[in-house]
């Protein structure tokens, strides 16, 4: 029997506010243990929380980006449970009236640009818990409360994904949007974004969902893919062997590549939600909701599809450009000149420019390159005025010096020789000094043409037009 894998995801993203959600403690990662905490975020008796307005704005921004309905009036609730990293034994979250609900995101499925709509059930705001530090030296655990009160949004999807590939596309889309609207740094290594995964299986053709199993706090997208594939395989094996799937929560261990039972449905927590008595009802005026909506830029998936449709770029190029706002902005500045092929612009930005950025750990802001200079350089390559090799020299100069591309070509003598008479004389000399290669060509080893053209390029100090040189080399040998 063939099975269909059903996936729903709950993504937790830490927001990049300056301070925490209910107090004025600094919201930062990597500080000295227990240095960014106070009586409020550590839950001391008698303290009162105060909601950070920026958290609400950021959540509304994500709600708009995911096409959600924004609830202008909502509230905070207490989610009660005891755990060592939650000092006040409850988490201030949202229960029945979330800030955002009933949205969707269109994910890109493949390089053809095909899309699928994934429903978003809700987005709500809440506080993060602390962090347990396990110390084997005394067989115990310590608690760092710096993370207590760090603002989170939880994005809950509908069970609309079918398998790990769609889940990965959804996670990539959510991460890109969070970064694009500048509300989360999404640093997985710092726990800024993580997810809970719900997986079930059913026979292909069935419209009845199977029993779902949840896996908690998976903190890498590749780990999420492995977790989904493992759990789907486990459930199918249970069913094929005559067993039934129990609703339960399991812990994914990425190092071991398997999951382990945490608790069954019967043992699941009853959080005993009730309205948070220490915080007022949240009112978000409609004019503020509209203002936030207007601040949202073109989102990455829309940009990817536009690049593929309007500029005929491959999905790979479009994705790499769109995921970096600085690169996509520079690409579009170049496009505005309407002088060179979009694919050539993409090649230079994603190729040599990105290589230099990575080598020197810099960005566009650290250079002097302009869109006009890059377009001028590419235009000279397209018109065979300079070679690709010469263009690399030009690029190095225009990136770090206030000089035009054409000026570099003139000063360094990089103009390509395309005059046939000058090139013919050069080819004659090369062929005369490479008789063996000429004879190899005559004997059927035509691949030596590349070697001979290379020798001609060397003799011309890189200035010869390689396409014309190849024509002359072949013509001269065949006329001998």
C-alpha positions in Angstrom: 0.0 0.0 0.0 1.2 3.5 -0.8 1.0 6.1 2.0 0.7 9.9 2.0 2.6 11.8 4.6 0.7 14.7 6.3 2.8 17.5 8.0 1.8 20.5 10.1 4.4 22.8 11.7 4.6 25.2 14.6 7.4 27.6 14.1 8.8 29.6 17.0 10.8 32.7 16.1 12.5 35.0 18.5 11.9 38.7 17.7 14.8 41.2 17.3 13.5 43.8 19.7 15.9 45.8 21.8 14.3 44.6 25.1 12.3 41.7 26.3 8.6 41.3 26.0 7.5 42.2 29.5 10.4 44.1 31.1 13.3 46.4 30.1 16.1 43.7 30.2 18.3 43.6 27.1 17.2 41.1 24.5 20.6 39.8 23.3 22.3 36.4 22.8 25.7 35.4 24.2 25.8 37.6 27.3 27.3 36.4 30.6 25.0 33.8 32.2 22.2 35.4 34.2 23.3 38.9 33.4 20.2 40.0 31.4 17.5 39.2 33.9 15.5 41.0 36.5 12.7 40.3 39.1 10.1 40.5 36.3 11.5 38.0 33.8 12.6 35.7 36.6 9.0 35.7 38.0 9.6 37.1 41.5 6.4 37.6 43.6 4.9 41.0 43.5 6.3 42.0 40.1 4.1 43.3 37.3 4.8 42.7 33.5 4.4 45.5 31.0 3.8 44.5 27.3 6.5 45.7 24.8 4.6 47.5 22.0 7.2 46.7 19.5 6.4 43.0 19.9 2.8 43.6 18.9 3.9 45.6 15.9 6.3 42.9 14.7 3.7 40.2 15.1 1.2 42.3 13.1 3.8 42.7 10.4 4.3 39.0 10.1 0.5 38.6 10.1 0.2 40.8 7.1 3.1 39.0 5.4 1.2 35.8 5.8 -2.1 37.2 4.7 -3.7 36.8 8.1 -6.7 38.5 9.6 -5.5 40.9 12.4 -7.5 40.9 15.6 -7.6 44.5 16.7 -8.7 43.4 20.2 -7.1 40.5 21.9 -5.6 39.4 25.2 -2.8 37.6 26.9 -3.3 34.3 28.8 -1.4 32.3 31.3 -0.2 28.8 30.2 0.5 26.9 33.4 3.2 24.3 33.7 6.2 23.6 35.9 9.6 23.2 34.5 13.0 24.3 35.9 13.7 26.9 33.2 10.3 28.6 33.8 10.7 30.2 37.2 7.2 31.5 37.7 5.6 28.2 36.6 3.5 29.8 33.9 4.2 31.3 30.5 2.4 34.4 29.3 1.0 33.5 25.9 -2.2 33.7 23.9 -4.9 31.0 23.9 -8.3 31.5 22.3 -7.8 35.0 20.7 -4.5 35.2 18.9 -3.2 38.4 17.4 -3.3 37.0 13.9 -5.2 34.1 12.3 -6.6 32.5 9.1 -3.7 33.3 6.8 -1.6 31.5 4.2 1.7 31.4 2.4 2.4 30.3 -1.2 5.5 28.1 -1.3 7.6 27.4 -4.4 7.7 23.6 -5.1 10.3 23.3 -7.9 12.4 25.0 -10.5 9.4 25.4 -12.8 7.9 28.0 -10.4 4.9 25.8 -9.4 3.4 27.0 -6.1 1.2 25.5 -3.4 -0.8 27.4 -0.8 -0.2 26.4 2.8 -2.7 27.6 5.4 -1.6 29.5 8.5 -4.0 28.8 11.4 -2.7 31.5 13.7 0.3 33.7 14.9 0.4 34.5 18.6 2.9 36.2 20.8 4.5 34.8 24.0 7.6 34.8 26.1 10.5 32.3 25.8 11.7 30.2 28.8 15.2 30.1 30.2 17.8 27.6 29.2 19.0 24.5 31.1 22.8 23.9 31.1 23.7 20.3 31.8 26.9 19.9 33.7 28.4 16.3 33.8 31.0 17.3 36.3 28.5 17.1 39.1 25.8 15.2 37.3 23.3 18.0 37.5 21.8 20.9 35.6 22.1 24.7 35.9 19.7 27.4 34.6 20.5 30.5 32.6 17.6 32.9 32.9 18.9 35.3 30.2 16.4 33.9 27.7 13.4 34.2 30.0 11.1 36.8 28.6 12.7 37.0 25.1 9.7 37.7 22.8 8.5 35.0 20.5 5.9 34.6 17.8 4.5 31.1 17.2 3.3 30.5 13.6 1.0 27.5 13.4 0.3 26.0 10.0 -2.6 23.9 8.8 -1.7 20.2 8.0 -1.4 21.1 4.3 2.1 19.9 3.7 2.7 16.5 2.1 6.1 15.2 3.0 9.4 16.6 4.0 10.1 18.4 0.7 7.1 20.7 1.1 7.8 21.2 4.8 11.3 22.3 3.9 10.0 24.8 1.3 7.5 26.1 3.9 10.2 26.5 6.5 12.6 28.3 4.0 9.7 30.6 3.1 8.9 31.5 6.7 12.6 32.1 7.5 13.1 34.3 4.4 10.0 36.4 5.2 11.0 36.9 8.9 14.4 38.2 7.7 12.9 40.3 4.9 10.6 42.2 7.1 13.4 42.5 9.6 11.7 41.1 12.8 14.0 38.2 13.5 17.6 37.3 12.7 16.7 33.6 12.4 20.1 32.4 13.6 19.4 28.7 14.1 22.7 28.2 15.9 21.4 30.6 18.6 18.0 29.1 18.8 16.3 32.1 17.2 14.1 29.9 15.1 12.9 26.3 15.9 9.8 24.2 15.2 7.5 21.5 16.5 6.5 19.0 13.9 3.2 17.1 13.6 3.3 14.0 11.4 0.7 11.5 10.3 0.3 9.1 7.5 -2.7 7.8 5.5 -3.3 5.5 2.5 -3.1 7.4 -0.8 -6.6 8.4 -1.9 -8.0 8.6 1.6 -9.5 11.8 2.9 -9.3 10.9 6.6 -6.3 12.0 8.6 -4.3 9.5 10.5 -3.3 9.8 14.1 -0.7 12.5 14.5 2.6 12.4 16.4 4.4 15.5 17.6 8.1 16.1 17.8 9.3 19.0 19.9 11.9 21.7 19.5 13.7 20.7 16.2 16.2 23.5 15.7 17.5 23.0 12.1 15.6 22.7 8.9 17.7 19.8 7.7 16.9 18.1 11.0 13.2 18.7 10.4 13.5 16.9 7.1 15.2 13.9 8.7 12.7 13.9 11.6 9.7 13.9 9.2 11.1 11.1 7.1 12.0 9.0 10.1 8.6 9.4 11.8 6.7 8.7 8.6 8.7 5.5 8.0 8.2 4.5 11.7 4.4 5.0 11.5 4.2 3.1 8.2 6.1 0.1 9.7 3.8 0.1 12.7 0.7 0.0 10.5 2.1 -2.6 8.1 2.9 -4.8 11.0 -0.7 -4.6 12.2 -0.3 -2.0 14.9 -2.0 1.3 15.5 -0.5 4.8 15.9 -0.9 6.4 19.4 -1.2 10.2 19.7 2.0 11.1 21.6 4.9 13.5 21.8 8.3 12.4 20.9 11.8 13.9 21.2 13.9 14.0 18.0 17.6 13.2 18.5 19.4 14.4 15.3 22.7 12.9 16.3 21.2 9.4 16.6 18.8 10.0 13.8 15.8 8.7 15.7 13.1 9.9 18.0 12.1 8.8 21.5 8.8 8.8 23.4 8.3 11.7 25.8 4.7 11.4 26.8 1.5 9.8 25.6 -1.8 11.6 25.0 -3.0 10.5 28.4 0.0 12.0 30.1 -0.1 15.3 28.1 -0.1 18.5 30.0 -3.3 20.3 30.9 -2.1 23.9 30.7 -5.2 25.3 32.5 -5.2 28.5 30.5 -6.9 31.6 31.9 -6.7 35.3 31.0 -3.5 37.0 32.3 -4.8 39.3 35.1 -1.7 41.6 35.2 -1.9 42.8 31.6 -4.6 44.9 29.9 -6.5 43.9 26.8 -4.5 44.6 23.6 -6.1 47.2 21.3 -4.4 47.7 17.9 -6.1 50.7 16.1 -7.0 50.0 12.5 -4.8 52.9 11.3 -1.7 51.3 12.9 -2.6 48.0 11.3 -2.8 49.7 7.9 0.5 51.7 8.5 2.3 48.4 9.3 0.9 46.8 6.2 2.3 49.6 4.0 5.8 49.1 5.4 6.1 45.6 4.1 8.4 45.2 1.1 8.0 42.8 -1.8 8.4 39.4 -0.2 11.0 36.8 -1.4 8.7 34.2 -3.0 7.0 36.9 -5.1 10.4 38.3 -6.0 11.7 34.9 -7.1 8.7 34.3 -9.3 9.0 37.8 -10.8 12.7 37.2 -11.6 11.9 33.9 -13.3 9.0 35.3 -15.3 10.3 38.8 -16.2 14.0 38.2 -16.5 14.0 34.5 -17.4 16.4 33.7 -14.6 16.7 30.1 -13.4 15.1 29.3 -10.1 18.5 28.8 -8.5 19.7 32.3 -9.5 16.4 33.9 -8.5 16.4 32.2 -5.1 20.0 33.3 -4.3 19.3 36.9 -5.3 16.0 37.1 -3.5 17.2 35.7 -0.2 19.6 38.6 0.1 18.0 42.1 0.1 21.2 43.9 -0.7 22.1 41.7 -3.7 18.5 41.8 -5.1 18.5 45.6 -4.7 21.8 45.9 -6.6 20.6 43.5 -9.2 17.5 45.7 -9.9 19.6 48.8 -10.0 21.6 47.2 -12.8 18.4 46.0 -14.6 17.1 49.6 -14.8 19.9 50.5 -17.3 18.4 48.0 -19.7 21.7 47.6 -21.5 22.9 44.0 -20.8 21.4 40.5 -20.3 19.9 39.9 -16.8 21.5 36.5 -16.6 24.9 38.1 -17.1 24.2 40.5 -14.2 23.2 37.6 -12.1 26.3 35.6 -13.0 28.6 38.4 -11.9 26.7 39.2 -8.6 26.4 35.6 -7.6 29.9 34.6 -8.9 32.9 36.9 -8.6 31.3 39.6 -6.5 29.9 37.1 -3.9 33.3 35.3 -3.9 35.1 38.6 -3.0 32.5 39.3 -0.3 33.0 35.9 1.2 36.8 36.1 1.1 37.0 39.6 2.7 33.8 39.2 4.8 32.3 42.4 3.4 29.1 43.6 1.7 28.1 46.2 -0.9 28.2 48.9 1.8 32.0 48.2 2.2 32.8 48.8 -1.5 32.7 51.6 -4.1 31.1 49.5 -6.9 28.1 51.1 -8.6 25.4 49.5 -10.8 26.5 51.7 -13.7 30.1 50.6 -13.5 29.1 46.9 -13.4 26.7 47.3 -16.3 29.4 49.1 -18.3 31.9 46.3 -17.6 29.3 43.6 -18.6 28.4 45.5 -21.8 32.1 45.6 -22.8 32.3 41.8 -22.3 29.0 41.3 -24.3 30.4 43.4 -27.2 33.8 41.5 -27.0 35.6 44.7 -26.2 37.2 43.0 -23.2 37.6 39.3 -22.3 36.2 37.6 -19.2 39.7 37.5 -17.8 40.1 41.2 -18.4 36.7 41.8 -16.8 37.9 40.2 -13.6 40.7 42.7 -13.4 38.2 45.5 -14.1 35.9 44.2 -11.3 38.7 44.2 -8.7 39.4 47.9 -9.5 35.9 49.2 -9.6 34.9 47.5 -6.4 37.5 49.3 -4.3 38.4 52.5 -6.2 36.5 55.5 -7.4 37.1 54.8 -11.1 35.0 54.0 -14.1 35.1 50.6 -15.8 36.2 52.2 -19.1 39.0 54.1 -17.4 40.4 50.9 -16.0 40.3 49.3 -19.4 42.2 52.2 -20.9 44.8 52.6 -18.2 45.6 48.8 -18.0 45.4 48.2 -21.7 42.7 45.5 -21.4 40.9 46.2 -24.7 40.5 43.0 -26.6 42.1 42.6 -30.0 39.5 41.6 -32.6 41.3 42.8 -35.7 41.7 39.7 -37.9 45.0 40.8 -39.5 46.7 41.3 -36.2 45.4 38.0 -34.8 46.3 36.0 -38.0 49.9 37.0 -37.6 49.9 35.9 -34.0 48.2 32.6 -34.8 50.9 31.9 -37.5 53.6 32.2 -34.9 51.8 30.0 -32.4 51.2 27.2 -35.0 54.8 27.4 -36.2 56.0 26.7 -32.7 53.5 24.0 -31.9 53.9 21.5 -34.8 53.0 18.5 -32.7 49.6 20.0 -31.7 49.0 20.9 -35.4 49.7 17.3 -36.5 47.5 15.9 -33.6 44.6 18.0 -35.0 45.2 16.7 -38.5 45.1 13.2 -37.1 41.7 13.7 -35.6 42.5 15.0 -32.1 40.5 18.2 -32.5 40.4 18.9 -28.8 43.9 20.4 -29.1 42.3 23.5 -30.5 41.6 24.6 -26.9 45.3 24.3 -26.2 46.3 26.3 -29.2 43.8 29.0 -28.5 45.2 29.2 -25.0 48.7 29.6 -26.4 47.4 32.4 -28.6 45.7 34.1 -25.7 49.0 33.9 -23.8 50.9 35.4 -26.7 48.4 38.2 -26.9 48.7 38.8 -23.1 45.0 38.0 -22.7 43.9 40.7 -25.2 43.0 38.4 -28.1 39.3 37.7 -28.8 39.1 33.9 -28.1 36.2 33.3 -30.4 37.9 34.9 -33.4 41.2 33.2 -32.5 39.5 29.8 -32.6 38.1 30.4 -36.0 41.5 31.5 -37.3 43.3 28.6 -35.8 40.9 26.0 -37.3 40.9 27.8 -40.6 44.7 28.0 -40.9 45.3 24.3 -39.9 42.7 23.0 -42.3 44.2 25.1 -45.1 47.6 23.7 -44.6 
